[in-house]
Amino acid sequence: MIRIIAVDDHTLLREALCETLRAEDDFDVVAQAGGADGIVELVAAHRPDVVLLDMEMPGHAPEETIRTLTRSFPGIKVLVLSMHDDISLIRHMLLTGACGYLHKSIPREHLLSAIRRVVRGEDGLALVLSATGLTRPAATADGLLSARERQILAHVAEALSNRQIATRLGITEGTVKRHLRNVYGKLGAVSRIDAVNRAVAAGLIDAPAGARLGRAAADAPADTQTRALPSPRPHDRHHAHRPGIR
């Protein structure tokens, strides 16, 4: 069971958030608060795994709250909730100690996935922006992905499989999968083509001339091979499935 505390000064939004979380069998909202005052005492009393922290509360210094929580309670996961997509602000929050940054406009399933990922330790961080959050000049987004992650994603854009990428770069297929999972988490992507599109829009990788991902390659999760499959017959199209982040 994942124990959660939600902190947001907007009562309706906070209560709606808590209701969403309570609907999940593996989530337990142990407390909620309308401000950061007393948050240390609240966390000490309820010992949550995750604190969902609104960064726009009046009179609130989120950096200090994050530092205090992470120093006082090692292992706690602080996920910042915000209406801003500014890359420099995101970097600042993550460097301060937050393990994730979630835009308030994201779909419910992205929120739930991000919470589960950080608790399981699947990604170093969870970064889920708004639909247009990565349409930034390259200068502001350049440090979002590592050089290796950008290199692998560029090969994904060329429709190479994980095995082909591993062979080309001289690394293991498992390493390719791990890097792609990290890319999915950082970009808030749900498929290979989604990750490529977001990275191209942010100026993180170049769009390959004349290269197109087939549907099977586009929707494949990070830990599967990319193989071009025949297009489904018309009566089979309703069985198509888009996998989420793994």
Rosetta blueprint (number, residue, H / E / L):
1 M L
2 I E
3 R E
4 I E
5 I E
6 A E
7 V E
8 D L
9 D L
10 H L
11 T H
12 L H
13 L H
14 R H
15 E H
16 A H
17 L H
18 C H
19 E H
20 T H
21 L H
22 R H
23 A L
24 E L
25 D L
26 D L
27 F E
28 D E
29 V E
30 V E
31 A E
32 Q E
33 A E
34 G L
35 G L
36 A L
37 D L
38 G L
39 I H
40 V H
41 E H
42 L H
43 V H
44 A H
45 A H
46 H H
47 R L
48 P L
49 D L
50 V E
51 V E
52 L E
53 L E
54 D E
55 M L
56 E L
57 M L
58 P L
59 G L
60 H L
61 A L
62 P H
63 E H
64 E H
65 T H
66 I H
67 R H
68 T H
69 L H
70 T H
71 R H
72 S H
73 F L
74 P L
75 G L
76 I L
77 K E
78 V E
79 L E
80 V E
81 L E
82 S E
83 M L
84 H L
85 D L
86 D L
87 I H
88 S H
89 L H
90 I H
91 R H
92 H H
93 M H
94 L H
95 L H
96 T H
97 G L
98 A L
99 C L
100 G E
101 Y E
102 L E
103 H E
104 K L
105 S L
106 I L
107 P L
108 R H
109 E H
110 H H
111 L H
112 L H
113 S H
114 A H
115 I H
116 R H
117 R H
118 V H
119 V H
120 R H
121 G L
122 E L
123 D L
124 G L
125 L L
126 A E
127 L E
128 V E
129 L L
130 S L
131 A L
132 T L
133 G L
134 L L
135 T L
136 R L
137 P L
138 A H
139 A H
140 T H
141 A H
142 D L
143 G L
144 L L
145 L L
146 S L
147 A H
148 R H
149 E H
150 R H
151 Q H
152 I H
153 L H
154 A H
155 H H
156 V H
157 A H
158 E L
159 A L
160 L L
161 S L
162 N H
163 R H
164 Q H
165 I H
166 A H
167 T H
168 R H
169 L H
170 G L
171 I L
172 T L
173 E H
174 G H
175 T H
176 V H
177 K H
178 R H
179 H H
180 L H
181 R H
182 N H
183 V H
184 Y H
185 G H
186 K H
187 L H
188 G L
189 A L
190 V L
191 S L
192 R H
193 I H
194 D H
195 A H
196 V H
197 N H
198 R H
199 A H
200 V H
201 A H
202 A L
203 G L
204 L L
205 I L
206 D L
207 A L
208 P L
209 A L
210 G L
211 A L
212 R L
213 L L
214 G L
215 R H
216 A H
217 A H
218 A H
219 D H
220 A L
221 P L
222 A L
223 D L
224 T L
225 Q L
226 T L
227 R L
228 A L
229 L L
230 P L
231 S L
232 P L
233 R L
234 P H
235 H H
236 D H
237 R H
238 H H
239 H H
240 A L
241 H L
242 R L
243 P L
244 G L
245 I L
246 R L
